């Protein structure tokens, strides 16, 4: 992976003092100009992606603001009724600092939030969505492990104090445990596939309202949720709505749900990562390089 020899300054921002929780990464000595990127992690709800991936972008000369949108002081502990306004405040912060264009990058649940935010916040100039969903889901409580997570009867996200319409999936782990025993991997995609058999259009993210280009990056066979199906739905929706901006989609044959340029232990959950570790690593790095190139060209 290419990397500029650039030092990075990181500043912590809090809900109490700044209205949102974040980590601002800027190339050392660089004055705000041009563009900046908001980086969103997934349902792990920790600082790993906002910190580490945010710093990677800053090392490539792109100011990056990693935003934690739940499980942080001043915000919901769980991924339940999370206010999209956290992203809106982060956008305002960057614009006030002098960044003329603000893009959003997210993985998994963070990709869902990135697309949702861009559909609601006109100041967002474009989206990079990795392993995304096309709709909003039930809120999810945290647990010590993936199998401890529970769904609620409330929405993941709110906007202007109101819950957004959401799909009501039901998590039953019996099939997931069978998949683990027989396939030797975490495979929960069936939960979302079953729910989507009763898909409600009102839960779909209005991607046609996004005011800039979109980059979709996803694995061909996503075992966490059907991101390929979601991208296909969004591509068709954008065509039907006459979306005036650019849409780029890149799929990876040998890749898991985790397409960020990190090597967490969670990669071992996926059989394809164990079977093709080098190819999957190359897919993660390619997704990052494409993201950097896409941003620098805008």
Order of alpha helices (4+ residues) and beta strands (2+ residues): beta-alpha-beta-beta-alpha-beta-beta-alpha-beta-alpha-beta-beta-beta-beta-beta-alpha-alpha-beta-alpha-beta-alpha-alpha
